[in-house]
Amino acid sequence: MLKATGIKKAYGSLPILKGVDFEVAQGEIVSIIGASGAGKSTLLHILGSLDKPDEGTVELKGTKINELSGDLLSVFRNKNIGFVFQFHHLLPEFTALENICIPAFIAKTNKKEAEKRAHELLELFGLNGRADHKPNELSGGEQQRIAVARALINNPAIVLADEPSGNLDSANANALHQLFISLRDNFKQTFVIVTHNEDLAQISDRVVTMKDGFII
């Protein structure tokens, strides 16, 4: 589903990625591990089209996304890629339901359809009673599950997660990891996850280790 070939990236004179090849199959959970500064987050941002490589290509579902730009890139990203970060980045003035719906509204999904899909995700994640709660009324684990629901609202081909459980206690981290497994098992959802969490890495389908800008 996702294939990156010959990815190189430097910031000024500092090389970050030095020629990375990477593939992910549909329904696979791949964890990327490595020391800080190894290039993990940079690679994830390039895979998600949040940054462009200096060299190389990224292909998702047959489309070379690093060759897209402007509105075409924005539309493709919104439809096909979901993002989950260490900090949930929920908008504090909006309810859980409204936060989940934001990517669907950007995709111009009608309000009724978007809210129906959001309610389905809330029920799936055991958060049905939290639809009208604002982020400051939710626990850390609930906030992160809302962020995952937001990433899934448009039925993306792939979800890219950067330290998704890094800000959670062990119980909530484990619950989040089991949610990823359930989404893979039941919906063949694909995940690429940058993590320092050994437990998450161990339950992934595959672990990729990065060091000094290379996959080793």
C-alpha positions as CSV (number, residue, x, y, z in Angstrom):
1,M,0.0,0.0,0.0
2,L,2.8,2.4,0.9
3,K,6.2,2.4,-0.6
4,A,9.1,4.9,0.0
5,T,12.2,4.6,-2.2
6,G,15.6,6.3,-1.8
7,I,14.3,8.9,0.7
8,K,17.0,11.6,1.5
9,K,16.4,14.7,3.6
10,A,18.7,17.3,5.0
11,Y,18.1,20.5,6.9
12,G,20.8,22.9,5.8
13,S,24.1,21.0,6.0
14,L,22.7,18.4,8.4
15,P,21.6,15.2,6.7
16,I,18.7,13.5,8.5
17,L,17.7,10.7,6.1
18,K,20.4,9.2,4.0
19,G,18.6,6.8,1.7
20,V,15.6,5.1,3.2
21,D,13.5,2.4,1.5
22,F,10.4,1.4,3.3
23,E,7.2,-0.5,2.5
24,V,4.0,-1.2,4.4
25,A,1.2,-3.7,3.4
26,Q,-2.5,-3.1,3.9
27,G,-3.6,-4.2,7.4
28,E,-0.1,-4.1,8.8
29,I,1.0,-2.4,12.0
30,V,4.7,-1.3,11.6
31,S,6.5,0.3,14.5
32,I,9.6,2.4,13.9
33,I,12.0,2.5,16.8
34,G,15.5,4.1,17.3
35,A,17.3,6.7,19.4
36,S,16.3,10.3,19.3
37,G,17.8,12.0,16.2
38,A,17.7,8.8,14.2
39,G,15.3,10.3,11.7
40,K,12.1,8.5,12.7
41,S,9.8,11.6,12.9
42,T,11.2,13.1,9.8
43,L,10.5,9.9,7.9
44,L,7.0,9.8,9.3
45,H,6.3,13.4,8.2
46,I,7.6,12.6,4.7
47,L,5.4,9.5,4.5
48,G,2.5,11.6,5.5
49,S,3.3,14.4,3.0
50,L,3.8,16.9,5.8
51,D,7.3,17.4,4.4
52,K,8.9,16.7,1.1
53,P,12.1,14.6,0.5
54,D,15.1,16.1,-1.1
55,E,15.4,12.9,-3.1
56,G,13.3,9.8,-3.5
57,T,9.6,9.0,-3.9
58,V,6.7,8.1,-1.7
59,E,3.9,6.2,-3.3
60,L,0.5,5.5,-1.6
61,K,-2.1,3.4,-3.3
62,G,-0.3,4.0,-6.6
63,T,-0.1,7.8,-6.3
64,K,3.4,9.4,-5.9
65,I,2.4,11.8,-3.2
66,N,5.6,13.8,-3.1
67,E,4.8,14.9,-6.7
68,L,1.5,16.4,-5.6
69,S,1.2,20.0,-4.4
70,G,-1.2,22.6,-3.3
71,D,-4.9,21.7,-3.3
72,L,-4.3,18.3,-4.9
73,L,-2.0,17.3,-2.1
74,S,-4.3,18.7,0.6
75,V,-7.3,16.8,-0.7
76,F,-5.3,13.5,-1.2
77,R,-3.8,13.8,2.4
78,N,-7.2,14.5,3.9
79,K,-8.8,11.6,2.3
80,N,-6.1,8.9,2.6
81,I,-3.9,9.7,5.6
82,G,-4.9,9.9,9.3
83,F,-2.5,11.4,11.9
84,V,-2.2,10.8,15.6
85,F,0.5,12.6,17.6
86,Q,1.8,12.4,21.2
87,F,-0.2,15.5,22.1
88,H,-3.8,15.1,21.0
89,H,-4.2,18.6,19.5
90,L,-7.9,18.7,20.2
91,L,-9.5,22.1,19.8
92,P,-10.6,23.1,23.3
93,E,-13.6,25.1,22.3
94,F,-15.2,22.2,20.4
95,T,-16.9,19.0,21.8
96,A,-15.5,15.6,21.3
97,L,-18.0,15.0,18.4
98,E,-17.1,18.2,16.7
99,N,-13.4,17.5,17.0
100,I,-13.8,14.1,15.4
101,C,-15.8,15.7,12.6
102,I,-13.3,18.3,11.5
103,P,-11.5,16.3,8.8
104,A,-14.8,15.2,7.4
105,F,-16.0,18.8,7.2
106,I,-12.8,19.7,5.5
107,A,-13.5,16.9,3.0
108,K,-17.0,18.6,2.5
109,T,-18.9,15.6,3.9
110,N,-22.4,16.8,4.8
111,K,-22.9,17.4,8.5
112,K,-25.4,14.6,9.1
113,E,-23.2,12.0,7.5
114,A,-20.1,13.2,9.3
115,E,-21.8,13.1,12.7
116,K,-23.2,9.7,12.0
117,R,-19.7,8.4,11.3
118,A,-18.4,10.2,14.4
119,H,-21.0,8.6,16.6
120,E,-20.2,5.2,15.2
121,L,-16.5,5.7,16.2
122,L,-17.5,7.0,19.6
123,E,-19.5,3.8,20.2
124,L,-16.7,1.6,18.9
125,F,-14.2,3.3,21.2
126,G,-16.6,3.1,24.3
127,L,-17.0,6.9,24.4
128,N,-20.7,7.2,23.5
129,G,-21.4,9.2,26.6
130,R,-18.6,11.7,25.9
131,A,-19.9,13.2,22.6
132,D,-20.8,16.5,24.0
133,H,-17.9,16.8,26.4
134,K,-15.1,19.3,25.7
135,P,-11.4,18.2,25.9
136,N,-10.9,19.6,29.4
137,E,-13.8,17.4,30.6
138,L,-12.1,14.2,29.3
139,S,-9.3,12.1,30.7
140,G,-5.9,11.9,28.9
141,G,-6.8,8.4,27.6
142,E,-10.2,9.6,26.4
143,Q,-8.7,12.6,24.7
144,Q,-6.2,10.4,22.8
145,R,-9.0,8.0,21.7
146,I,-10.9,11.0,20.4
147,A,-7.8,12.0,18.4
148,V,-7.6,8.4,17.0
149,A,-11.3,8.7,16.0
150,R,-10.6,12.0,14.3
151,A,-7.8,10.3,12.3
152,L,-10.2,7.6,11.2
153,I,-13.3,9.7,10.3
154,N,-12.5,9.8,6.6
155,N,-11.7,6.0,6.4
156,P,-8.0,6.7,5.5
157,A,-5.8,4.1,3.8
158,I,-3.2,4.5,6.5
159,V,-2.8,6.1,10.0
160,L,0.6,7.6,10.9
161,A,1.2,7.9,14.6
162,D,4.1,9.7,16.3
163,E,4.6,8.6,19.9
164,P,0.8,8.1,20.3
165,S,1.1,6.7,23.9
166,G,4.1,8.8,24.9
167,N,1.9,11.1,27.1
168,L,-0.2,8.4,28.7
169,D,0.1,6.3,31.8
170,S,0.7,2.5,31.4
171,A,-3.0,1.6,31.7
172,N,-4.2,4.1,29.1
173,A,-1.2,3.3,26.9
174,N,-2.1,-0.4,26.9
175,A,-5.7,0.4,26.1
176,L,-4.6,2.5,23.1
177,H,-2.3,-0.2,21.9
178,Q,-5.2,-2.8,22.1
179,L,-7.4,-0.3,20.2
180,F,-4.9,-0.3,17.3
181,I,-4.8,-4.1,17.3
182,S,-8.6,-4.2,17.2
183,L,-8.8,-1.8,14.3
184,R,-6.3,-3.9,12.4
185,D,-8.0,-7.1,13.1
186,N,-11.6,-5.9,12.5
187,F,-11.1,-3.4,9.7
188,K,-7.7,-4.1,8.3
189,Q,-6.6,-0.6,9.2
190,T,-2.9,0.1,8.4
191,F,-0.7,1.8,11.0
192,V,2.9,3.2,10.9
193,I,3.9,4.1,14.4
194,V,7.0,5.9,15.7
195,T,7.4,4.8,19.3
196,H,9.8,4.4,22.2
197,N,7.2,2.1,23.9
198,E,8.6,-1.4,23.9
199,D,5.2,-3.0,24.6
200,L,3.7,-1.3,21.5
201,A,6.7,-2.4,19.4
202,Q,6.3,-6.0,20.6
203,I,2.7,-6.3,19.6
204,S,3.3,-4.8,16.1
205,D,3.4,-7.0,13.1
206,R,6.9,-5.7,12.2
207,V,9.5,-3.5,13.9
208,V,11.8,-1.3,11.9
209,T,14.9,0.1,13.6
210,M,16.5,3.4,12.5
211,K,19.9,4.7,13.2
212,D,21.8,7.7,11.9
213,G,19.3,8.3,9.1
214,F,19.2,4.7,7.9
215,I,16.9,1.7,8.4
216,I,19.1,-1.0,9.9
